[in-house]
C-alpha cells in the first residue's frame, strides 16, 4: 500500500506530495493540467524505463520517492490482516527513491541503500496495478489470468493445484533420472575407462571415513614417543619422587596440623593443602600410567607413515578433503554401475517415470476439472459487475485450453486466458487486441471487485476508467469504485463528479502560469471539506455557480451517508 509519494522536477511538476487514503483517493483537474505526470512518477517507482525528457527543463535531475507498507512481507496473510485493521506497526515499511538525471542516468535507493531498477521493480511493481496503462496492467498479462482465477476459486483449486505441482515436480525428476541413466549408458569408452581407473585407484587404498584425521593424530604421538616419554617421566618424578611435590606438601601439612592447636586458622590451611594433595596424587598416577603406555615400534611407525602417504596421494589427486575423495569414488562407481547394469537401471527408471506420469495425469485431470467448474462462475461474477458498469452487453469469457504434455508447466496442464466479447453474438478475443483503454480499465475494475480480499495486489490506479462515461453509468461506476475501495487502496484520475465525491482523499491538479518567460508549473493540492464543493461544482458545470455549488454539496452529502 502506498503511504506517500514525493515528486520533484518531473515534467511540469516542480514539487508535489501525494498522501493517498487507505480506501479511495481521487485526482481531478482540467485536461492537460499534469495528472499524467503523477502517474509517470508512480511508473518510475515501479521500475519503468527512465526518460531523460521527463526531467523539468533547466533542472539537473528529477526525483521520485515513495513510502510503502506491507511490501515483501514474510507472511502475506498477516500483512493483509494488518492492512485491514489499519495497524501499520505490524507491516514492513519500504522507502524507495528513483533519480533520473538530464543525461538519462538513473539511480535507485531502497531503504537508504543503493539498488538496481530490477530490484525496485521486483519490490514495488507486484503490489500496484496501473489500470489504463497497458504496459503495467496485469490484466494484459495472460500469465496472471490463471492466478486470478485460482485465487478467486479458493481452496478447491488450491488443493488440486498443490497435488498437481507436487506430481509435476516428481515427474520432472523421474524424467531427469531416466535421461541420466541413458546418458551414462551411452558414455564414451574414454569416460568409462577413466571412471574404472578412479574406482580401482581409490579402492586399492580403501580409505575409511575419518581415518585420515585419526591417523594424523596417532602419527604425531608415535613419531615423538621419546619426547613424550621423557616429559611424563620428568613430571612424575617431580610429583612423586624423593623430595618431590607430594612429599613437600606432606611436610607442609604436618607442620600446619602441629600448630593448629594454637590457631584453628592453620587447620584450615592444612585441610586446603590436603585437598590439593589429592589432585597431585591423581596426576602422579596419570603420568605414570601414560609413561608405561608409551611405546616406540619402528615397524608400526613405518606402516603408519606408508598408510599416510597413500591417503595423501589420494588427496592430491581427488581432494583437497577426504570427503571429496569418497564423493569421487561414489561418482565413478555409479557410472560404472550404470554402464554394467544399463538395461536394468533404464528399465527401473522408465517404470518410475511411467508411475510418475500416471499420477501427474490424474492430478492434471483433477486440476482441470476444478478450474473448469470455477471458470464460468468467475466469468459470470465479473459480467455481473460489468453490467453494473453498463458496458453495453460486453462480457468476459474465461477460456481454458488444454495443452500438449510437453507444454505443461508447474502452473497447470492448460492455458487460462480472459477474453473480451464486445456484444452478444460477437466473437470473444484477447482483451489487448479488441478492447479500448477505457473498456480494459472497466473490465479490470469488475475483475478486482470480484477478487476482493484474495487479490494479491494492494493498490489500484485507474486512469481511463471513466473514458466516455456519463449519466447513470457514471453513478454505477462510482458505486463500483467505492465497493472496490473496501478491499483495496484505489487511486482514480477522474473527470466525473459522481466519482470524485466518493473519494476519502481528494487532490486537485492545476497548471499555474509561471513568471513572464518562465515555464508553467503543475501544482497538486489536497482539498479539505470546505474546498471540495467548488471543485465538484466545476466538474459538474465548468464553473462554481450557486446552482452547481448546491448540486455539489448535495452529492457530497449523499456520498457521506
N, C-alpha and C positions, 0 to 999 in steps of 0.2 A: 504494500500500500504506500502511496506517495504521501509524505508528510509535508514536504516543502520543496519548491523549485526556485532557484535564483538564476536570472539571465542577465548577462552583461554584453553589450556591443554586438548583438546579433541582428543583422538586417537593420531595421529602423528602431529597434529597441536599444536604448542606452542602458537602462537598468529596470528590471521588473522582478517582482516576487509573487509567486502563486502558492497559497496555502489551501489546498482543496479540502473539502469536508470529507468526513468518513463515508457519507452517502452520495448525494447528488450535488455536483458543482456545475454551474452554468457560466459560459463565457459569451457575452453579447457585444454588439458594436456594429458600426456601419461597415458595409462591404469595403475591403481594402484598408481597413484600419490596422491590420497586422496580426490578426488572430492566427494565421497560418504560421507566422514566425514562432509563436509559442509552441505549436506542435512540432516545428523543426527542432526546437530546443529539446523537447522530450525525445525525439528520434535520436538526437546525438547521445543522450544518456542511455539509449537502448543499443548503442553500438553502430548506428548508421554511418555511412561513409561521410567524411568531413568535406565540406566545400569551402574553399578559401573565399569565394564570392559572398559567402554569408556573413563575413566579418564587416561590421559597420565601416563605411568609408571614413578614412582618416584615422582609424584605430589600429593598433598593432595586433590585437587578437580579440577573439570572443571567448567567453567562459560561461559554461552552464554547470550548475551544481544542483544536486538533489539529495534529499534525505528520505530514506525508505524504511519501512518497518515490515518485519515478517519475511524478509528475503533470505533464501538459502538456509532456513531454519532446520534444525536437526529433526524435529518432529512436526510434520505438516499439520497433523490433527490438533496439536497443542497451539500452533500458530493460528489456525482458523478459529479455535475457541477463544483465544485471547483477543483476536481482532473483533470477533462478535461482541465480546464483553467490553471492548474499548480499553483493555488492560495492556498498554504498550510496554509496561515494565518487564513483561514476560516474553517480549519479542526481540529478535535480533535487530539492531539498528545498523543500517549501512549508509555511508555518506560517500557519494561519488562526484567527481569533478571532471569535466571534459573541457580542454582548452584547445582552440584552433587558431593558429597564427595566420597573418595575412599572406604568408607564402605557402600555406597549405599544410604545415606541420601540425600534428595532433598529439596532445599529451593527456594522459589519463591518470587519475589517482583514485584509489578506493580505500576508504578509512585511513587516509593520510599516507598511504604507501603508493609508490609507482606501480602502475598496472598496464596491461595491454588493452586494446579495444576489444579483443576477443574475450578477455576476462570480464570486461564491462558488459558485453552482450550476454554472456552466459549468466551473469548475476542478476541483471535487471530485465532484459527483454522477455523472459518467460512469464513474468508476473504482470505484463501490461499488453493489452490489445489495442492497437490503433485502428479503429473501425472507420474505414473510409480511405485509409492509406493502404493500398493493396500490398505494398511491399512488406508491410508488417502485420497484416491481418491474418490471424490464424485460420480463419475460415477459408482463406485462399490456399492453405497448405493441406493437400489431400492427406498427408500423413497424420494430421491432427484429427481427422474426422473419426477414425476408429477410436481414438482416445476419448473423444467427446461422447460417442455412443456408449462405450464401455462404462464411463464414469456415471452416465445417467442410468444405465441398466442396473448398476449396483451389484449386489452380492452374487446373484445368479450367474452373471457373466464373469465376475471376478474369480469365482471358484473354478469355473470351466477353463478360464484363461490360465490360471495358476497350474492346473493339471497339464494343460497343453504345453505351456512353456517348459515345464519340467520334462515332459516327454520329448519335446523338440531338442532340448539340450542332450538328453540321453541318446537320442537317435544320431545326433551330430557326432557325439563322442564315439558311438559304435561304428559309424561310417569312417571316422578318422582312424580308428584302430584297424579296421579291415584294410584301409589303404596302406597303413604302416606295415601290416603283415605282408601284403602283396609286394610292396616296395622292397622289403627285406628279402623276400623270396626271390626277387629278381636282382638282388645285389650283385655287383660285379665281382669277378673272381679275385681281383686285387683287394677289394674291400673286405671280402670274406677271408682271404689269406691273412690280412692284417689283423682281423678280429681273432683268428685262430692263434696267431703268434702272440698277441696280447694275453689271451687266455692261458696259453702254455707258459709264457714268461712269468706271469703272476702266480699261477698255480704251482710252479716249480719252487717258489719261495713259500707259498701258502701263508700269507700274513694273517694274524689273528687280530680282531678288533681290540684296540687298547694295548696291544703287545708292544708297540714301539715306545710308548711313554713308560711302560713298566721296565722295559729293558734299559732305557736311558737312565733310570734311577738305580737299577741294580748294577750297571757298569760303573757308575760313579763310586759305589761302595767297594766293589771288587778291586778296581784299579787303584784305589787309595786305601787298601786294607791295612797296610803297615802304619800309615799316618793315623788312621782311626784307632788302631790298637794301642799305639803309644799315647794318644790323647786320653783315652779312657783309663789306661793303666796309671798315668800320672794323676788323673783326677781321683781315682780310687785310693791311691797311696796318700794323697793329700787329705783325704777324708778319714780313712780307716787305718792308715799306717801308724807306726810308733811316733808319738808326739804329733799325730795328725789332728785335724779339726775336731773329731769326735772326742778324742782324749782331752784336748784342751778345753772343750766345752764341759766335759765331765768335771774337770778340776774347778772350773768356774762355778758350776752348780753346787759342788761340795762346799766351797768357800762361802757362798751366799747362804746355803742351808745352815751352816755352822753359826753364822752371825744373826740369823733370822730371829733367834730367841730374844735378841735385844731390840730389833726393829722389824715389825711384820712386813714392812715395805720390801725388805731384802728377800723375803719368802716369795713375794710376787714376782720379783726379778728372776729368782731361781726357777719358778714354775714356767715363766715365759721362755727361758733358755731350754728348759726340758722339752717344751713343745717344738722348739727349733731343732733340738737333737733328734727328734723322731724323723724330721724331714731329712736331716743329714744321713741318718742310718738308712733310710729308704734309698737315697741317691747312691750311697756306698754299695748297696746290693745291686742297684740298677747298673752301675758302671762295671761291677764285677761280672754280672751276667753278660753284658754286652761284650766285654773283653773276651770272655770264654767263647762267645759265638762268632767272633771274627776269625774267618779262615781265608787263606790265600791258596788257591789252587790254580796254577798256571794253565792247566789243561781246560778247566772250566772257563777261565778268562779268555782263552783263545777261541773257544766255541762261541762265547757270547759276542766277542768282537767280530767274528766271522758272520754271525747272525745279524748284527747291527749293520755290517757292510752290505749284506743282501737287501735288507729293508731300505737302507739309504739309496741303493741302486734303483729300487722301485720308485722311491720318492723323486729322484732326479728325472726319471722317465715319465712318470704319470702323476706326480704330486702337484702342488707342494705339500699337501697333507695326506696322511694315510687314508682319510675318508675319500679323497679324490682317487686314490689307487683302487680302493674297493669298489667305488662307483664305476670306474673304467672297466674293471673286471666284470661287473654285473652287466654293463652295456655290451661288452664283447660276447659274454655268454648268451645274452638274449638274442643277439644277431645270429650266432652260430646255431642256437636252438631253433630260431625261426626258419633258417635255411634247411636244417636237418629234418625238422618236423613241419615243413612248409605246408604240406597238404592238410595235415590235421589242424594246424593252427588257423589256416584260412577257413576251413570248414567250421570250426568253432566260432570264429569272428563273424562269419556270414550268418550263422544261426542267431548269434546275439543281435546282429543288425536286423534280421528279419523280425525277431521278437520286439525290438525297439520300434520298428516301423509299424508293426501291427498295433502296438499301444498308442503310437502317435496318431495313427489313422482314427482310432476310436476317440481319442481326445479331440482331434480336429473336428470330427463329426459332432461331438457334444458342444464344442465352442461355436461352430457354425449354426447349430440349431438354436442355441441360446441367443446369439446375435440376430438370427432370422426372426425370432419371436419378439425381440426388443425393438428392432429397426422400424417396423411400421408404427408401433406405438409412439416411438420417439418422434418420427416424422409427423404423426397426427397431432402430437402436443405442440410441435413447432408451428404447424399450419394453423392451429387454433390461435396462437399468438399473432401470426401473420394476418389472420382475418381481423383481429382486433385493430391491427395497423392499417386495415382497409387497403390491402395490396392488390386489389382487383382480381381476386381469384388465383393469384400466384401460389405455388406450392413448393415445398421442399420434399424431395424424394431421397430416401436413404437407400442407396444402391449397394447391394452385396454381390460381388462377382467371385466365383471360385477360381483359385489359381492352380496352375500345374504344380506338382510336388516340388520341382526344382526351384519354384518361385516362393515357396513358403518361407516365412521369417518367424522370429520369436513372437511377433505381434499376432500372427494367425495365418490360416490357410486360405484367406480370402481378402480381396480388396474392398475396402469400405469407402464410399465417396458420396458426398452430398451433391445432389443435382437440383437444378432450378427449373421449374416449369412455369413460364410466364402466365399461362392461362389454360383453361380447360381445353383438351384436345390437342394441345401443343406438345412438342417433344421436349422431354427433360434433358438438359445438357449441363455440363460443368458450370458452376457459378461464375468463374472468372471469364468465361467466354461469352456469356449472354446477358449477364446482369449489370446494370449501371452501378456506379458507386453508391448512390442513394439506396438502391434496392439491396445491394450487398450489405450495407450498414443496417438496414432494417431487418434483413434475414438474420444477421449476426445478433441483433438486439433480441429477436424472437428466440434464437437458439440459447442465448445467455440467460434469458428469463427462465427457460425450461430447465437448463442445467442447475441454476440456483446455487446452493452451497457446495455442490460437488464439483463445481468448476475449479480448475487449477489456477486460473488467472484471477488476481486480486483486483486489478484496476482496468477499467474500460474507458477508452476515449473515443467519442463519436464526433466526426467532423461533418459528414454529409448526410446524416441520418434524416434531416428534415428537408432535403432537396425535393422541390416540387410538391410539398405537403401543405395543406391548408384546411380550413373548415373543421368538420368533425374529426377528420383524420389527425389533425394537429392535437386535438384533445386526447384522442386514443393514444397517440404517440407519447404524450406527456404522462398518461396513466401507466403505460408500459415501462417507460424510463423510471418512474417512481417505484414501480414494483421491483425492477432490477436493482435499484439503489438499496433495497433492503438486504441484498446478499453480496453486493459488490460496491467498490468505490467507483463512481461514474462521473466522468467529466465530459460535458457536452458543449460543443460550439454550435450555437443555435441562433436562428432569426425569428423563432416563434415565441410570442409572448406566453402562449399556453404552456410551453416547456419551461421558459425562464422562471415563471412564478413558482415552479415546483422545486427550485434549487434551494439547498440548505446553505450554500455559499454562492454569491453572485458577484462576478467580476465583469467590468466593462473595459473593452479595449478601444482606445481612442487614438487618433492620429492628430498630433499637435504640430502646428506650423512652427518652424524654427525661426531664429532671427533672420534678418534680411541676408539672403545669400547662403544661409545655412540649411542643412538637411532637416526635413521634418522628423519628428520622433513619435514612436508608439508608446503610449502610456497604458499601464494596467492598474486599475483602481478597483478595490473591493468596496461594494456598496453596503451601507448599513440599512436598517429597516426604513429609515426616513428617506433615503435616497432612491430606493428601488422603484416607487411608483412613477417617478419621472422617466426612468429608463424603460419601464414596461409600457408607459404611455407612448413613448417614441416608437417602440416596436409595433404598437397597435395602429398608430395613425401617422407616424412620421414626425409628430410634434406633440408637446405636452399641453394640450388644451384642457379646459375644465372637464369636457366630456370624456376625453381619453384618460385623464387622471382618475376620474371617478370609476371608469371601467377598470383601470389598472388596480386600484385599491380593492375593488370587488373581487377581481381574480386572485389577488394576493390573500385576501381573507378566506376565500374558498379553499385555496391550496393549504392554508394553515389549519383548517378544520380537520 
